[in-house]
Amino acid sequence: MSAPQPPSAADAIAATRNWVEKAVIGLNLCPFAKAVHLKGQVRYVVSAARTEDALLADLKTELAFLHATPAEEVDDTLLIHPHALGEFDDFKNFLPRANTTLRKAGLVGEIQIASFHPHYQFADAEPDDITNFTNRAPYPTLHLLREASIERAVQAFPAADAIYETNRETMKKLGHAGWKKLVGDEGLEPPT
């Protein structure tokens, strides 16, 4: 039996876009996502990186791109990296390096990094806890968000501080069977 083929960039983007549309927007996990998605202001970038250092170089490039591009053109970026940090512990341990890159670029307060992973697990949750799925994407992904956009969205959505708890409740009501039905037979797990 041969090893599974790594996804093409087009496949990784398609799977991530499917997740954004069905889970993030479809379940309203992020009430701010729909508007930028409909306006075509979300940039999907697939990193070919296989090492942390190569991924950091791609992150630095994307941070510079987002900083230099007007929000009306690109509001946020999903940096998908299907070939690096497949283990959640490695991913989690990498995040401080990503934030250091953000700080060294002088973009703290302008851009923030959110993290998603196919095996995401909150510290207070068991691995199969359905609430982990609020942060599970098809591939390891760094979401680069503009602080100004977040601030505007929070002002327009007065219950922003309740999103986390609302999402947990949404996932509990949905359950594993509902999740599987929502995302279809392909699920949101990358091929193993």
Biotite code that builds the C-alpha atoms (Angstrom):
import biotite.structure as struc

atoms = struc.array([
    struc.Atom([0.000, 0.000, 0.000], chain_id="A", res_id=1, res_name="MET", atom_name="CA", element="C"),
    struc.Atom([1.435, 3.344, -1.005], chain_id="A", res_id=2, res_name="SER", atom_name="CA", element="C"),
    struc.Atom([1.572, 6.388, 1.248], chain_id="A", res_id=3, res_name="ALA", atom_name="CA", element="C"),
    struc.Atom([-1.178, 8.960, 0.684], chain_id="A", res_id=4, res_name="PRO", atom_name="CA", element="C"),
    struc.Atom([-0.261, 11.777, -1.663], chain_id="A", res_id=5, res_name="GLN", atom_name="CA", element="C"),
    struc.Atom([0.132, 15.190, -0.076], chain_id="A", res_id=6, res_name="PRO", atom_name="CA", element="C"),
    struc.Atom([-2.645, 17.572, -1.070], chain_id="A", res_id=7, res_name="PRO", atom_name="CA", element="C"),
    struc.Atom([-2.164, 19.958, -3.937], chain_id="A", res_id=8, res_name="SER", atom_name="CA", element="C"),
    struc.Atom([-2.427, 23.645, -3.104], chain_id="A", res_id=9, res_name="ALA", atom_name="CA", element="C"),
    struc.Atom([-5.786, 23.725, -4.897], chain_id="A", res_id=10, res_name="ALA", atom_name="CA", element="C"),
    struc.Atom([-7.081, 20.790, -2.819], chain_id="A", res_id=11, res_name="ASP", atom_name="CA", element="C"),
    struc.Atom([-5.890, 22.362, 0.438], chain_id="A", res_id=12, res_name="ALA", atom_name="CA", element="C"),
    struc.Atom([-7.602, 25.648, -0.443], chain_id="A", res_id=13, res_name="ILE", atom_name="CA", element="C"),
    struc.Atom([-10.806, 23.876, -1.495], chain_id="A", res_id=14, res_name="ALA", atom_name="CA", element="C"),
    struc.Atom([-10.936, 21.917, 1.770], chain_id="A", res_id=15, res_name="ALA", atom_name="CA", element="C"),
    struc.Atom([-10.253, 25.042, 3.816], chain_id="A", res_id=16, res_name="THR", atom_name="CA", element="C"),
    struc.Atom([-12.844, 27.078, 1.922], chain_id="A", res_id=17, res_name="ARG", atom_name="CA", element="C"),
    struc.Atom([-15.355, 24.251, 2.495], chain_id="A", res_id=18, res_name="ASN", atom_name="CA", element="C"),
    struc.Atom([-14.598, 24.416, 6.231], chain_id="A", res_id=19, res_name="TRP", atom_name="CA", element="C"),
    struc.Atom([-14.998, 28.209, 6.268], chain_id="A", res_id=20, res_name="VAL", atom_name="CA", element="C"),
    struc.Atom([-18.328, 28.045, 4.450], chain_id="A", res_id=21, res_name="GLU", atom_name="CA", element="C"),
    struc.Atom([-19.876, 25.052, 6.229], chain_id="A", res_id=22, res_name="LYS", atom_name="CA", element="C"),
    struc.Atom([-18.453, 25.338, 9.744], chain_id="A", res_id=23, res_name="ALA", atom_name="CA", element="C"),
    struc.Atom([-17.132, 28.842, 10.431], chain_id="A", res_id=24, res_name="VAL", atom_name="CA", element="C"),
    struc.Atom([-19.906, 30.665, 8.557], chain_id="A", res_id=25, res_name="ILE", atom_name="CA", element="C"),
    struc.Atom([-22.538, 27.916, 8.466], chain_id="A", res_id=26, res_name="GLY", atom_name="CA", element="C"),
    struc.Atom([-22.488, 27.434, 12.232], chain_id="A", res_id=27, res_name="LEU", atom_name="CA", element="C"),
    struc.Atom([-21.776, 31.137, 12.840], chain_id="A", res_id=28, res_name="ASN", atom_name="CA", element="C"),
    struc.Atom([-18.638, 30.223, 14.817], chain_id="A", res_id=29, res_name="LEU", atom_name="CA", element="C"),
    struc.Atom([-17.270, 33.609, 13.806], chain_id="A", res_id=30, res_name="CYS", atom_name="CA", element="C"),
    struc.Atom([-20.024, 36.170, 13.237], chain_id="A", res_id=31, res_name="PRO", atom_name="CA", element="C"),
    struc.Atom([-17.492, 38.424, 11.485], chain_id="A", res_id=32, res_name="PHE", atom_name="CA", element="C"),
    struc.Atom([-16.410, 35.907, 8.817], chain_id="A", res_id=33, res_name="ALA", atom_name="CA", element="C"),
    struc.Atom([-19.391, 36.044, 6.475], chain_id="A", res_id=34, res_name="LYS", atom_name="CA", element="C"),
    struc.Atom([-18.993, 39.666, 5.381], chain_id="A", res_id=35, res_name="ALA", atom_name="CA", element="C"),
    struc.Atom([-15.302, 39.418, 4.393], chain_id="A", res_id=36, res_name="VAL", atom_name="CA", element="C"),
    struc.Atom([-15.931, 36.030, 2.758], chain_id="A", res_id=37, res_name="HIS", atom_name="CA", element="C"),
    struc.Atom([-18.790, 37.379, 0.620], chain_id="A", res_id=38, res_name="LEU", atom_name="CA", element="C"),
    struc.Atom([-16.692, 40.403, -0.371], chain_id="A", res_id=39, res_name="LYS", atom_name="CA", element="C"),
    struc.Atom([-13.835, 38.120, -1.451], chain_id="A", res_id=40, res_name="GLY", atom_name="CA", element="C"),
    struc.Atom([-11.465, 39.716, 1.065], chain_id="A", res_id=41, res_name="GLN", atom_name="CA", element="C"),
    struc.Atom([-10.084, 36.458, 2.491], chain_id="A", res_id=42, res_name="VAL", atom_name="CA", element="C"),
    struc.Atom([-6.732, 35.408, 1.067], chain_id="A", res_id=43, res_name="ARG", atom_name="CA", element="C"),
    struc.Atom([-6.026, 31.655, 1.011], chain_id="A", res_id=44, res_name="TYR", atom_name="CA", element="C"),
    struc.Atom([-2.319, 30.832, 0.807], chain_id="A", res_id=45, res_name="VAL", atom_name="CA", element="C"),
    struc.Atom([-0.796, 27.354, 0.925], chain_id="A", res_id=46, res_name="VAL", atom_name="CA", element="C"),
    struc.Atom([2.718, 27.076, 2.273], chain_id="A", res_id=47, res_name="SER", atom_name="CA", element="C"),
    struc.Atom([4.930, 24.341, 0.845], chain_id="A", res_id=48, res_name="ALA", atom_name="CA", element="C"),
    struc.Atom([7.033, 24.537, 4.030], chain_id="A", res_id=49, res_name="ALA", atom_name="CA", element="C"),
    struc.Atom([8.098, 21.300, 5.646], chain_id="A", res_id=50, res_name="ARG", atom_name="CA", element="C"),
    struc.Atom([10.094, 22.877, 8.467], chain_id="A", res_id=51, res_name="THR", atom_name="CA", element="C"),
    struc.Atom([9.335, 25.483, 11.101], chain_id="A", res_id=52, res_name="GLU", atom_name="CA", element="C"),
    struc.Atom([11.946, 27.859, 9.706], chain_id="A", res_id=53, res_name="ASP", atom_name="CA", element="C"),
    struc.Atom([10.469, 27.663, 6.200], chain_id="A", res_id=54, res_name="ALA", atom_name="CA", element="C"),
    struc.Atom([6.992, 28.242, 7.631], chain_id="A", res_id=55, res_name="LEU", atom_name="CA", element="C"),
    struc.Atom([8.251, 31.267, 9.570], chain_id="A", res_id=56, res_name="LEU", atom_name="CA", element="C"),
    struc.Atom([9.662, 32.677, 6.322], chain_id="A", res_id=57, res_name="ALA", atom_name="CA", element="C"),
    struc.Atom([6.257, 32.220, 4.655], chain_id="A", res_id=58, res_name="ASP", atom_name="CA", element="C"),
    struc.Atom([4.555, 33.797, 7.664], chain_id="A", res_id=59, res_name="LEU", atom_name="CA", element="C"),
    struc.Atom([6.875, 36.796, 7.457], chain_id="A", res_id=60, res_name="LYS", atom_name="CA", element="C"),
    struc.Atom([6.051, 37.179, 3.743], chain_id="A", res_id=61, res_name="THR", atom_name="CA", element="C"),
    struc.Atom([2.310, 37.010, 4.397], chain_id="A", res_id=62, res_name="GLU", atom_name="CA", element="C"),
    struc.Atom([2.491, 39.464, 7.290], chain_id="A", res_id=63, res_name="LEU", atom_name="CA", element="C"),
    struc.Atom([4.304, 41.941, 5.008], chain_id="A", res_id=64, res_name="ALA", atom_name="CA", element="C"),
    struc.Atom([1.750, 41.366, 2.240], chain_id="A", res_id=65, res_name="PHE", atom_name="CA", element="C"),
    struc.Atom([-1.214, 41.937, 4.553], chain_id="A", res_id=66, res_name="LEU", atom_name="CA", element="C"),
    struc.Atom([0.409, 45.035, 6.061], chain_id="A", res_id=67, res_name="HIS", atom_name="CA", element="C"),
    struc.Atom([1.034, 46.514, 2.583], chain_id="A", res_id=68, res_name="ALA", atom_name="CA", element="C"),
    struc.Atom([-2.376, 45.650, 1.104], chain_id="A", res_id=69, res_name="THR", atom_name="CA", element="C"),
    struc.Atom([-5.489, 47.766, 1.731], chain_id="A", res_id=70, res_name="PRO", atom_name="CA", element="C"),
    struc.Atom([-8.127, 46.011, 3.842], chain_id="A", res_id=71, res_name="ALA", atom_name="CA", element="C"),
    struc.Atom([-10.674, 46.642, 1.092], chain_id="A", res_id=72, res_name="GLU", atom_name="CA", element="C"),
    struc.Atom([-8.662, 44.230, -1.078], chain_id="A", res_id=73, res_name="GLU", atom_name="CA", element="C"),
    struc.Atom([-7.554, 41.653, 1.507], chain_id="A", res_id=74, res_name="VAL", atom_name="CA", element="C"),
    struc.Atom([-8.898, 41.823, 5.033], chain_id="A", res_id=75, res_name="ASP", atom_name="CA", element="C"),
    struc.Atom([-7.323, 38.656, 6.392], chain_id="A", res_id=76, res_name="ASP", atom_name="CA", element="C"),
    struc.Atom([-5.202, 35.700, 5.335], chain_id="A", res_id=77, res_name="THR", atom_name="CA", element="C"),
    struc.Atom([-5.464, 31.986, 5.991], chain_id="A", res_id=78, res_name="LEU", atom_name="CA", element="C"),
    struc.Atom([-1.921, 30.593, 5.790], chain_id="A", res_id=79, res_name="LEU", atom_name="CA", element="C"),
    struc.Atom([-2.508, 26.868, 5.319], chain_id="A", res_id=80, res_name="ILE", atom_name="CA", element="C"),
    struc.Atom([0.482, 24.608, 5.910], chain_id="A", res_id=81, res_name="HIS", atom_name="CA", element="C"),
    struc.Atom([-0.404, 20.966, 5.195], chain_id="A", res_id=82, res_name="PRO", atom_name="CA", element="C"),
    struc.Atom([3.206, 19.725, 5.175], chain_id="A", res_id=83, res_name="HIS", atom_name="CA", element="C"),
    struc.Atom([4.391, 21.204, 8.481], chain_id="A", res_id=84, res_name="ALA", atom_name="CA", element="C"),
    struc.Atom([3.327, 20.820, 12.106], chain_id="A", res_id=85, res_name="LEU", atom_name="CA", element="C"),
    struc.Atom([0.872, 17.985, 11.574], chain_id="A", res_id=86, res_name="GLY", atom_name="CA", element="C"),
    struc.Atom([1.174, 16.973, 15.224], chain_id="A", res_id=87, res_name="GLU", atom_name="CA", element="C"),
    struc.Atom([-0.860, 19.270, 17.436], chain_id="A", res_id=88, res_name="PHE", atom_name="CA", element="C"),
    struc.Atom([1.785, 19.467, 20.185], chain_id="A", res_id=89, res_name="ASP", atom_name="CA", element="C"),
    struc.Atom([4.367, 20.603, 17.617], chain_id="A", res_id=90, res_name="ASP", atom_name="CA", element="C"),
    struc.Atom([1.898, 23.175, 16.294], chain_id="A", res_id=91, res_name="PHE", atom_name="CA", element="C"),
    struc.Atom([1.101, 24.447, 19.777], chain_id="A", res_id=92, res_name="LYS", atom_name="CA", element="C"),
    struc.Atom([4.804, 24.716, 20.595], chain_id="A", res_id=93, res_name="ASN", atom_name="CA", element="C"),
    struc.Atom([5.385, 26.649, 17.358], chain_id="A", res_id=94, res_name="PHE", atom_name="CA", element="C"),
    struc.Atom([2.844, 29.398, 18.099], chain_id="A", res_id=95, res_name="LEU", atom_name="CA", element="C"),
    struc.Atom([5.174, 31.459, 20.342], chain_id="A", res_id=96, res_name="PRO", atom_name="CA", element="C"),
    struc.Atom([7.675, 31.555, 17.437], chain_id="A", res_id=97, res_name="ARG", atom_name="CA", element="C"),
    struc.Atom([4.899, 32.784, 15.138], chain_id="A", res_id=98, res_name="ALA", atom_name="CA", element="C"),
    struc.Atom([4.030, 35.546, 17.598], chain_id="A", res_id=99, res_name="ASN", atom_name="CA", element="C"),
    struc.Atom([7.707, 36.484, 17.904], chain_id="A", res_id=100, res_name="THR", atom_name="CA", element="C"),
    struc.Atom([7.804, 36.856, 14.108], chain_id="A", res_id=101, res_name="THR", atom_name="CA", element="C"),
    struc.Atom([4.756, 39.128, 14.340], chain_id="A", res_id=102, res_name="LEU", atom_name="CA", element="C"),
    struc.Atom([6.471, 41.210, 17.038], chain_id="A", res_id=103, res_name="ARG", atom_name="CA", element="C"),
    struc.Atom([9.767, 41.453, 15.108], chain_id="A", res_id=104, res_name="LYS", atom_name="CA", element="C"),
    struc.Atom([7.821, 42.629, 12.056], chain_id="A", res_id=105, res_name="ALA", atom_name="CA", element="C"),
    struc.Atom([6.503, 45.498, 14.198], chain_id="A", res_id=106, res_name="GLY", atom_name="CA", element="C"),
    struc.Atom([2.907, 44.460, 13.606], chain_id="A", res_id=107, res_name="LEU", atom_name="CA", element="C"),
    struc.Atom([1.659, 43.816, 17.151], chain_id="A", res_id=108, res_name="VAL", atom_name="CA", element="C"),
    struc.Atom([-1.478, 45.893, 17.535], chain_id="A", res_id=109, res_name="GLY", atom_name="CA", element="C"),
    struc.Atom([-2.048, 45.854, 13.775], chain_id="A", res_id=110, res_name="GLU", atom_name="CA", element="C"),
    struc.Atom([-2.299, 42.117, 13.040], chain_id="A", res_id=111, res_name="ILE", atom_name="CA", element="C"),
    struc.Atom([-2.973, 39.133, 15.263], chain_id="A", res_id=112, res_name="GLN", atom_name="CA", element="C"),
    struc.Atom([-2.605, 35.418, 14.655], chain_id="A", res_id=113, res_name="ILE", atom_name="CA", element="C"),
    struc.Atom([-5.362, 32.907, 15.378], chain_id="A", res_id=114, res_name="ALA", atom_name="CA", element="C"),
    struc.Atom([-4.628, 29.193, 15.139], chain_id="A", res_id=115, res_name="SER", atom_name="CA", element="C"),
    struc.Atom([-6.529, 26.210, 13.760], chain_id="A", res_id=116, res_name="PHE", atom_name="CA", element="C"),
    struc.Atom([-5.481, 22.579, 13.481], chain_id="A", res_id=117, res_name="HIS", atom_name="CA", element="C"),
    struc.Atom([-7.149, 19.280, 12.519], chain_id="A", res_id=118, res_name="PRO", atom_name="CA", element="C"),
    struc.Atom([-6.381, 17.911, 15.993], chain_id="A", res_id=119, res_name="HIS", atom_name="CA", element="C"),
    struc.Atom([-6.955, 21.099, 17.978], chain_id="A", res_id=120, res_name="TYR", atom_name="CA", element="C"),
    struc.Atom([-7.526, 20.439, 21.658], chain_id="A", res_id=121, res_name="GLN", atom_name="CA", element="C"),
    struc.Atom([-8.347, 22.957, 24.340], chain_id="A", res_id=122, res_name="PHE", atom_name="CA", element="C"),
    struc.Atom([-6.351, 22.534, 27.548], chain_id="A", res_id=123, res_name="ALA", atom_name="CA", element="C"),
    struc.Atom([-9.471, 21.669, 29.553], chain_id="A", res_id=124, res_name="ASP", atom_name="CA", element="C"),
    struc.Atom([-10.906, 19.194, 27.015], chain_id="A", res_id=125, res_name="ALA", atom_name="CA", element="C"),
    struc.Atom([-10.451, 15.544, 26.145], chain_id="A", res_id=126, res_name="GLU", atom_name="CA", element="C"),
    struc.Atom([-9.181, 14.815, 22.601], chain_id="A", res_id=127, res_name="PRO", atom_name="CA", element="C"),
    struc.Atom([-12.605, 13.700, 21.330], chain_id="A", res_id=128, res_name="ASP", atom_name="CA", element="C"),
    struc.Atom([-14.552, 16.530, 23.021], chain_id="A", res_id=129, res_name="ASP", atom_name="CA", element="C"),
    struc.Atom([-16.817, 18.058, 20.382], chain_id="A", res_id=130, res_name="ILE", atom_name="CA", element="C"),
    struc.Atom([-16.010, 21.585, 21.597], chain_id="A", res_id=131, res_name="THR", atom_name="CA", element="C"),
    struc.Atom([-12.478, 21.182, 20.187], chain_id="A", res_id=132, res_name="ASN", atom_name="CA", element="C"),
    struc.Atom([-14.046, 21.273, 16.726], chain_id="A", res_id=133, res_name="PHE", atom_name="CA", element="C"),
    struc.Atom([-14.615, 25.028, 16.999], chain_id="A", res_id=134, res_name="THR", atom_name="CA", element="C"),
    struc.Atom([-10.888, 25.339, 16.199], chain_id="A", res_id=135, res_name="ASN", atom_name="CA", element="C"),
    struc.Atom([-10.430, 22.316, 13.944], chain_id="A", res_id=136, res_name="ARG", atom_name="CA", element="C"),
    struc.Atom([-9.575, 23.042, 10.336], chain_id="A", res_id=137, res_name="ALA", atom_name="CA", element="C"),
    struc.Atom([-8.712, 20.530, 7.621], chain_id="A", res_id=138, res_name="PRO", atom_name="CA", element="C"),
    struc.Atom([-5.002, 21.450, 7.813], chain_id="A", res_id=139, res_name="TYR", atom_name="CA", element="C"),
    struc.Atom([-2.816, 23.372, 10.255], chain_id="A", res_id=140, res_name="PRO", atom_name="CA", element="C"),
    struc.Atom([-3.619, 27.008, 9.591], chain_id="A", res_id=141, res_name="THR", atom_name="CA", element="C"),
    struc.Atom([-2.492, 30.399, 10.844], chain_id="A", res_id=142, res_name="LEU", atom_name="CA", element="C"),
    struc.Atom([-5.205, 33.037, 10.470], chain_id="A", res_id=143, res_name="HIS", atom_name="CA", element="C"),
    struc.Atom([-3.789, 36.530, 10.118], chain_id="A", res_id=144, res_name="LEU", atom_name="CA", element="C"),
    struc.Atom([-6.381, 39.105, 11.168], chain_id="A", res_id=145, res_name="LEU", atom_name="CA", element="C"),
    struc.Atom([-6.303, 42.887, 11.131], chain_id="A", res_id=146, res_name="ARG", atom_name="CA", element="C"),
    struc.Atom([-6.805, 44.344, 14.605], chain_id="A", res_id=147, res_name="GLU", atom_name="CA", element="C"),
    struc.Atom([-8.761, 47.316, 13.196], chain_id="A", res_id=148, res_name="ALA", atom_name="CA", element="C"),
    struc.Atom([-11.215, 44.960, 11.497], chain_id="A", res_id=149, res_name="SER", atom_name="CA", element="C"),
    struc.Atom([-11.659, 42.984, 14.689], chain_id="A", res_id=150, res_name="ILE", atom_name="CA", element="C"),
    struc.Atom([-12.315, 46.167, 16.650], chain_id="A", res_id=151, res_name="GLU", atom_name="CA", element="C"),
    struc.Atom([-14.943, 47.338, 14.128], chain_id="A", res_id=152, res_name="ARG", atom_name="CA", element="C"),
    struc.Atom([-16.614, 43.932, 14.163], chain_id="A", res_id=153, res_name="ALA", atom_name="CA", element="C"),
    struc.Atom([-16.691, 43.814, 17.963], chain_id="A", res_id=154, res_name="VAL", atom_name="CA", element="C"),
    struc.Atom([-18.309, 47.252, 18.074], chain_id="A", res_id=155, res_name="GLN", atom_name="CA", element="C"),
    struc.Atom([-20.969, 46.056, 15.625], chain_id="A", res_id=156, res_name="ALA", atom_name="CA", element="C"),
    struc.Atom([-21.517, 42.815, 17.541], chain_id="A", res_id=157, res_name="PHE", atom_name="CA", element="C"),
    struc.Atom([-22.100, 43.714, 21.202], chain_id="A", res_id=158, res_name="PRO", atom_name="CA", element="C"),
    struc.Atom([-22.054, 40.105, 22.438], chain_id="A", res_id=159, res_name="ALA", atom_name="CA", element="C"),
    struc.Atom([-18.538, 39.416, 21.102], chain_id="A", res_id=160, res_name="ALA", atom_name="CA", element="C"),
    struc.Atom([-17.273, 38.365, 24.529], chain_id="A", res_id=161, res_name="ASP", atom_name="CA", element="C"),
    struc.Atom([-19.824, 35.517, 24.530], chain_id="A", res_id=162, res_name="ALA", atom_name="CA", element="C"),
    struc.Atom([-18.719, 33.994, 21.197], chain_id="A", res_id=163, res_name="ILE", atom_name="CA", element="C"),
    struc.Atom([-16.456, 31.373, 22.786], chain_id="A", res_id=164, res_name="TYR", atom_name="CA", element="C"),
    struc.Atom([-19.162, 30.032, 25.089], chain_id="A", res_id=165, res_name="GLU", atom_name="CA", element="C"),
    struc.Atom([-21.843, 30.248, 22.385], chain_id="A", res_id=166, res_name="THR", atom_name="CA", element="C"),
    struc.Atom([-19.601, 28.217, 20.063], chain_id="A", res_id=167, res_name="ASN", atom_name="CA", element="C"),
    struc.Atom([-19.065, 25.549, 22.707], chain_id="A", res_id=168, res_name="ARG", atom_name="CA", element="C"),
    struc.Atom([-22.827, 25.254, 23.199], chain_id="A", res_id=169, res_name="GLU", atom_name="CA", element="C"),
    struc.Atom([-23.401, 25.122, 19.434], chain_id="A", res_id=170, res_name="THR", atom_name="CA", element="C"),
    struc.Atom([-20.953, 22.239, 19.122], chain_id="A", res_id=171, res_name="MET", atom_name="CA", element="C"),
    struc.Atom([-22.482, 20.363, 22.069], chain_id="A", res_id=172, res_name="LYS", atom_name="CA", element="C"),
    struc.Atom([-25.940, 20.612, 20.479], chain_id="A", res_id=173, res_name="LYS", atom_name="CA", element="C"),
    struc.Atom([-24.573, 19.549, 17.103], chain_id="A", res_id=174, res_name="LEU", atom_name="CA", element="C"),
    struc.Atom([-22.595, 16.591, 18.441], chain_id="A", res_id=175, res_name="GLY", atom_name="CA", element="C"),
    struc.Atom([-20.258, 14.342, 16.499], chain_id="A", res_id=176, res_name="HIS", atom_name="CA", element="C"),
    struc.Atom([-23.042, 12.935, 14.295], chain_id="A", res_id=177, res_name="ALA", atom_name="CA", element="C"),
    struc.Atom([-24.261, 16.424, 13.420], chain_id="A", res_id=178, res_name="GLY", atom_name="CA", element="C"),
    struc.Atom([-20.709, 17.517, 12.631], chain_id="A", res_id=179, res_name="TRP", atom_name="CA", element="C"),
    struc.Atom([-20.237, 14.551, 10.302], chain_id="A", res_id=180, res_name="LYS", atom_name="CA", element="C"),
    struc.Atom([-23.557, 15.335, 8.596], chain_id="A", res_id=181, res_name="LYS", atom_name="CA", element="C"),
    struc.Atom([-22.598, 19.012, 8.218], chain_id="A", res_id=182, res_name="LEU", atom_name="CA", element="C"),
    struc.Atom([-19.227, 18.409, 6.606], chain_id="A", res_id=183, res_name="VAL", atom_name="CA", element="C"),
    struc.Atom([-20.190, 15.288, 4.658], chain_id="A", res_id=184, res_name="GLY", atom_name="CA", element="C"),
    struc.Atom([-18.381, 12.016, 4.236], chain_id="A", res_id=185, res_name="ASP", atom_name="CA", element="C"),
    struc.Atom([-15.036, 13.706, 3.661], chain_id="A", res_id=186, res_name="GLU", atom_name="CA", element="C"),
    struc.Atom([-15.133, 15.210, 7.143], chain_id="A", res_id=187, res_name="GLY", atom_name="CA", element="C"),
    struc.Atom([-12.626, 17.908, 7.879], chain_id="A", res_id=188, res_name="LEU", atom_name="CA", element="C"),
    struc.Atom([-9.741, 15.656, 8.715], chain_id="A", res_id=189, res_name="GLU", atom_name="CA", element="C"),
    struc.Atom([-6.880, 15.561, 6.240], chain_id="A", res_id=190, res_name="PRO", atom_name="CA", element="C"),
    struc.Atom([-6.050, 12.197, 4.693], chain_id="A", res_id=191, res_name="PRO", atom_name="CA", element="C"),
    struc.Atom([-3.850, 9.983, 6.858], chain_id="A", res_id=192, res_name="THR", atom_name="CA", element="C"),
])
